[in-house]
Amino acid sequence: MINRILIRIRVIQIVYAWYQNQNKDLKQVEKELLLGLQKSYDLYFYFLLLMIELTDLYEKRVNTKLNKFLPTQEDLNPKMQLINNQFISQLRNNKMFAAYLADRPMSWDSNTTFVRNMLNSILESDTYQEYIKIEKPTYKEDKDFWRKAFKSFIHRNEELDEILEDESIFWNDDIEIVQSFVHKTIKRFNKAEGENQPLLPMFNDNEDREYAVKLLNETLVNGQKFREQITHHAENWDFERIAFMDVIIMQVAMAELYAFPTIPISVTLNEYIDLAKAYSTPKSSIFINGILDAVVTEFKKDKTILKK
């Protein structure tokens, strides 16, 4: 689940902090990187848990109405589609989900008002009204309801984004990416898998974890040489006047160019130019593109430059 985009973002953040702090313990910084990536994976489970929390809150409302002193006919005949939703039942009983929450407990208890308001919005929506018209929804219809609800009410929810950013500094840049993985997970659920339905792993394989650690190490260990190259190619620019974030982005990009020859150069350039658009000044992407193009030209001529 932790893809290369998330890894690059986290490495840039860690390298930025490295030059701001006095602590230069590389092993400690590696631990901080892996902790940040673990927090991204926590967010994946936090979103999955939210759908269960919404379902549980609705069930509590139904039970409260049933136990009223003078319940109405509507109270006595509640809509049960949400409570009986087969997708939610499968997620709740999922072995991987239960094991992760047992190891890293989490809940939405500190955001009950938000959860309550979100449930109200869902119950008032056309998506829900169409869903409860189905007397006995199939597994696919149950899953499709939550796929639509997640996309409509959780994905790109500004209030939710603010809550998550306040809860963890690690989540500020992860939310939309992780939400896309949750949406993918919902679509991949298969009734036949039952409680053994695979969820997305933290890393697709050991190669991605090794990529993260190596990218960080190469960026910091060879930082001075990378900065010398930046200075060399930044004609008519005083190094001290180059935006600090631009330097960090170029430094990480250069580490990837030199340390990971199997990654196409065009992929590396495009990824870091996009990151510059998101994390630095409006003109940074043009400047960084020019410097990295010059670095690549030199790199193609002499791949031993780091050994000099």
C-alpha positions as CSV (number, residue, x, y, z in Angstrom):
1,M,0.0,0.0,0.0
2,I,2.9,2.4,0.8
3,N,3.7,3.3,-2.8
4,R,6.8,5.2,-4.1
5,I,4.9,8.5,-4.1
6,L,4.3,8.3,-0.4
7,I,7.9,7.2,0.2
8,R,9.4,10.1,-1.8
9,I,7.2,12.6,0.1
10,R,8.2,11.2,3.5
11,V,11.9,11.1,2.5
12,I,11.8,14.8,1.5
13,Q,10.1,15.7,4.8
14,I,12.7,13.7,6.8
15,V,15.7,15.3,4.9
16,Y,14.2,18.7,5.3
17,A,14.0,18.2,9.1
18,W,17.5,16.7,9.1
19,Y,19.1,20.0,8.0
20,Q,17.0,21.9,10.5
21,N,17.9,19.8,13.6
22,Q,21.1,19.3,15.5
23,N,20.6,15.5,15.8
24,K,22.6,13.8,12.9
25,D,22.0,10.2,14.0
26,L,21.3,8.4,10.7
27,K,19.9,5.3,12.4
28,Q,17.5,7.5,14.4
29,V,16.4,9.2,11.2
30,E,15.8,5.9,9.5
31,K,13.5,4.9,12.4
32,E,11.6,8.2,12.0
33,L,11.1,7.5,8.3
34,L,9.7,4.0,9.0
35,L,7.5,5.4,11.8
36,G,6.1,7.9,9.4
37,L,5.3,5.2,6.8
38,Q,3.7,3.1,9.6
39,K,1.5,6.0,10.4
40,S,0.4,6.2,6.8
41,Y,-0.6,2.6,7.1
42,D,-2.5,3.3,10.3
43,L,-4.5,5.8,8.4
44,Y,-5.6,3.1,6.0
45,F,-7.1,1.1,8.9
46,Y,-8.5,4.3,10.5
47,F,-10.6,4.9,7.3
48,L,-11.8,1.2,7.2
49,L,-12.8,1.5,10.9
50,L,-14.8,4.6,10.2
51,M,-17.3,2.7,8.1
52,I,-17.8,0.2,11.0
53,E,-18.2,3.1,13.5
54,L,-20.9,4.7,11.3
55,T,-22.7,1.3,11.1
56,D,-22.5,0.8,14.9
57,L,-23.8,4.3,15.6
58,Y,-26.8,3.7,13.4
59,E,-27.5,0.4,15.2
60,K,-27.3,2.2,18.5
61,R,-29.9,4.7,17.3
62,V,-32.2,1.9,16.1
63,N,-31.9,0.1,19.5
64,T,-32.6,3.3,21.4
65,K,-35.8,3.9,19.4
66,L,-36.9,0.4,19.9
67,N,-36.5,0.7,23.7
68,K,-38.4,4.0,23.9
69,F,-41.4,4.0,26.4
70,L,-43.8,4.8,23.5
71,P,-42.1,3.8,20.3
72,T,-43.7,4.8,17.0
73,Q,-44.5,2.4,14.2
74,E,-41.4,3.7,12.4
75,D,-39.3,3.0,15.5
76,L,-40.6,-0.5,15.7
77,N,-39.9,-1.1,12.0
78,P,-36.5,0.3,11.3
79,K,-34.6,0.0,8.0
80,M,-32.1,-2.8,8.7
81,Q,-30.1,-2.7,5.4
82,L,-27.2,-0.8,6.9
83,I,-27.0,-3.0,10.0
84,N,-27.2,-6.2,8.0
85,N,-24.7,-4.9,5.4
86,Q,-22.7,-8.0,4.3
87,F,-19.6,-6.0,3.3
88,I,-19.4,-4.4,6.7
89,S,-19.9,-7.7,8.4
90,Q,-17.1,-9.2,6.4
91,L,-14.8,-6.3,7.2
92,R,-15.7,-6.4,10.9
93,N,-14.7,-10.1,11.0
94,N,-11.6,-9.8,8.8
95,K,-8.7,-11.5,10.5
96,M,-6.1,-9.1,9.2
97,F,-8.2,-6.1,10.2
98,A,-8.8,-7.5,13.7
99,A,-5.1,-8.4,14.2
100,Y,-3.9,-5.0,13.2
101,L,-6.3,-3.2,15.6
102,A,-5.4,-5.5,18.4
103,D,-1.7,-4.6,17.8
104,R,-2.3,-0.9,17.2
105,P,-5.6,0.1,18.9
106,M,-7.5,3.0,17.4
107,S,-11.0,4.5,17.6
108,W,-13.1,7.4,16.6
109,D,-14.3,8.1,20.1
110,S,-12.7,11.6,20.2
111,N,-14.6,12.6,17.1
112,T,-18.1,11.5,18.0
113,T,-19.8,14.7,16.8
114,F,-18.2,14.4,13.4
115,V,-19.2,10.8,13.1
116,R,-22.7,11.6,14.1
117,N,-23.0,14.4,11.6
118,M,-21.5,12.2,8.8
119,L,-24.1,9.5,9.6
120,N,-26.9,12.1,9.4
121,S,-25.6,13.2,6.0
122,I,-25.4,9.6,4.7
123,L,-29.0,8.8,5.9
124,E,-30.3,12.0,4.2
125,S,-28.6,11.2,0.9
126,D,-30.1,9.9,-2.3
127,T,-27.5,7.1,-2.2
128,Y,-29.0,5.8,1.1
129,Q,-32.6,6.3,0.0
130,E,-32.0,4.3,-3.1
131,Y,-30.2,1.6,-1.0
132,I,-33.1,1.1,1.5
133,K,-35.6,0.6,-1.4
134,I,-33.8,-2.7,-1.9
135,E,-35.6,-5.1,0.5
136,K,-32.9,-7.7,0.6
137,P,-29.7,-6.3,-0.9
138,T,-27.2,-8.7,-2.5
139,Y,-23.5,-8.7,-1.4
140,K,-22.6,-6.7,-4.4
141,E,-25.4,-4.1,-3.6
142,D,-24.2,-3.9,0.0
143,K,-20.6,-3.3,-1.2
144,D,-21.6,-0.8,-3.8
145,F,-23.5,1.2,-1.2
146,W,-20.3,1.7,0.8
147,R,-18.2,2.3,-2.3
148,K,-20.5,5.2,-3.2
149,A,-20.9,6.4,0.4
150,F,-17.1,6.5,0.9
151,K,-16.6,8.4,-2.4
152,S,-19.4,10.9,-1.6
153,F,-18.9,11.5,2.1
154,I,-15.4,10.5,3.2
155,H,-13.2,11.2,0.1
156,R,-12.1,14.8,0.0
157,N,-14.1,15.8,3.0
158,E,-12.5,19.1,4.1
159,E,-13.8,18.8,7.7
160,L,-12.4,15.3,8.0
161,D,-9.1,16.4,6.5
162,E,-8.8,19.0,9.2
163,I,-9.5,16.5,11.9
164,L,-7.0,14.1,10.6
165,E,-4.3,16.7,10.2
166,D,-4.8,17.8,13.8
167,E,-4.6,14.2,15.0
168,S,-1.3,13.3,13.4
169,I,1.4,15.4,11.7
170,F,2.2,12.4,9.6
171,W,-1.2,12.5,7.9
172,N,-1.1,15.9,6.4
173,D,0.1,14.7,3.0
174,D,-1.3,11.2,3.0
175,I,-5.0,11.6,3.2
176,E,-6.0,11.6,-0.5
177,I,-3.6,8.9,-1.4
178,V,-4.7,6.6,1.4
179,Q,-8.3,7.2,0.6
180,S,-7.7,6.0,-2.9
181,F,-6.3,2.7,-1.5
182,V,-9.4,2.3,0.8
183,H,-11.7,2.8,-2.3
184,K,-9.6,0.2,-4.1
185,T,-9.9,-2.2,-1.1
186,I,-13.7,-1.9,-1.1
187,K,-13.9,-2.8,-4.8
188,R,-11.6,-5.8,-4.3
189,F,-13.6,-7.4,-1.5
190,N,-15.0,-10.8,-2.5
191,K,-17.7,-12.6,-0.5
192,A,-16.0,-16.0,-1.1
193,E,-12.9,-14.8,0.8
194,G,-14.9,-14.4,4.0
195,E,-12.8,-13.4,7.0
196,N,-9.6,-14.2,5.1
197,Q,-10.1,-11.4,2.6
198,P,-6.7,-9.9,2.0
199,L,-6.2,-6.3,2.9
200,L,-3.5,-4.2,1.3
201,P,-0.1,-4.9,2.9
202,M,2.0,-2.1,4.2
203,F,4.6,-2.7,1.5
204,N,4.0,-4.6,-1.7
205,D,7.3,-6.3,-1.1
206,N,10.6,-5.9,0.7
207,E,12.0,-4.0,-2.3
208,D,9.8,-1.0,-1.5
209,R,10.9,-0.9,2.2
210,E,14.6,-1.2,1.1
211,Y,14.0,1.6,-1.5
212,A,12.7,3.9,1.3
213,V,15.7,3.3,3.5
214,K,18.3,3.4,0.7
215,L,16.8,6.6,-0.8
216,L,17.1,8.3,2.6
217,N,20.7,7.1,3.2
218,E,21.9,8.0,-0.3
219,T,20.4,11.5,0.0
220,L,22.1,12.3,3.3
221,V,25.4,10.5,2.8
222,N,26.1,12.1,-0.6
223,G,24.3,15.4,0.3
224,Q,27.4,17.6,0.0
225,K,28.3,16.2,-3.5
226,F,24.8,16.6,-4.7
227,R,24.8,20.2,-3.5
228,E,28.1,20.9,-5.3
229,Q,26.5,19.6,-8.5
230,I,23.4,21.8,-8.0
231,T,25.7,24.8,-7.5
232,H,27.7,23.9,-10.6
233,H,24.6,23.7,-12.8
234,A,22.8,26.7,-11.3
235,E,24.5,29.3,-13.5
236,N,23.9,32.9,-12.4
237,W,22.3,31.7,-9.2
238,D,23.7,32.2,-5.7
239,F,23.2,28.9,-3.9
240,E,22.1,30.7,-0.8
241,R,19.2,32.3,-2.8
242,I,17.8,29.0,-4.0
243,A,14.7,28.0,-2.1
244,F,15.7,25.5,0.6
245,M,12.9,23.1,-0.4
246,D,14.1,23.2,-4.0
247,V,17.5,22.1,-2.9
248,I,16.0,19.3,-0.8
249,I,13.8,18.1,-3.7
250,M,16.7,18.1,-6.1
251,Q,19.0,16.4,-3.6
252,V,16.5,13.5,-3.1
253,A,15.9,13.3,-6.9
254,M,19.6,13.0,-7.6
255,A,20.0,10.3,-5.0
256,E,17.3,8.3,-6.9
257,L,19.0,8.9,-10.2
258,Y,22.3,7.6,-9.0
259,A,21.2,4.8,-6.6
260,F,18.3,3.3,-8.6
261,P,19.4,2.7,-12.2
262,T,16.4,0.4,-12.8
263,I,13.9,3.3,-12.3
264,P,13.5,5.1,-15.7
265,I,15.1,8.5,-15.6
266,S,11.9,10.0,-17.0
267,V,9.9,8.6,-14.1
268,T,12.2,10.1,-11.6
269,L,12.2,13.5,-13.2
270,N,8.4,13.6,-13.6
271,E,7.8,12.5,-10.0
272,Y,10.1,15.2,-8.4
273,I,8.9,18.0,-10.7
274,D,5.4,17.1,-9.6
275,L,6.5,17.2,-6.0
276,A,8.0,20.6,-6.6
277,K,4.7,21.9,-7.9
278,A,3.0,20.7,-4.7
279,Y,5.6,21.6,-2.0
280,S,7.6,24.6,-3.2
281,T,7.2,27.9,-5.0
282,P,5.2,28.4,-8.2
283,K,8.3,28.7,-10.3
284,S,10.2,25.9,-8.6
285,S,9.2,23.1,-11.0
286,I,10.7,25.0,-14.0
287,F,13.9,25.7,-12.1
288,I,14.2,22.2,-10.8
289,N,13.5,20.7,-14.2
290,G,16.3,22.8,-15.7
291,I,18.8,21.7,-13.1
292,L,17.9,18.1,-13.2
293,D,18.1,18.0,-17.0
294,A,21.7,19.2,-16.7
295,V,22.4,16.7,-14.0
296,V,21.0,13.9,-16.2
297,T,23.2,15.0,-19.1
298,E,26.2,14.9,-16.9
299,F,25.1,11.6,-15.3
300,K,24.8,9.9,-18.7
301,K,28.4,11.0,-19.6
302,D,29.9,9.9,-16.3
303,K,28.1,7.6,-13.9
304,T,31.1,7.5,-11.6
305,I,30.7,11.1,-10.5
306,L,29.9,10.2,-6.9
307,K,33.2,8.3,-6.6
308,K,35.4,11.3,-7.4
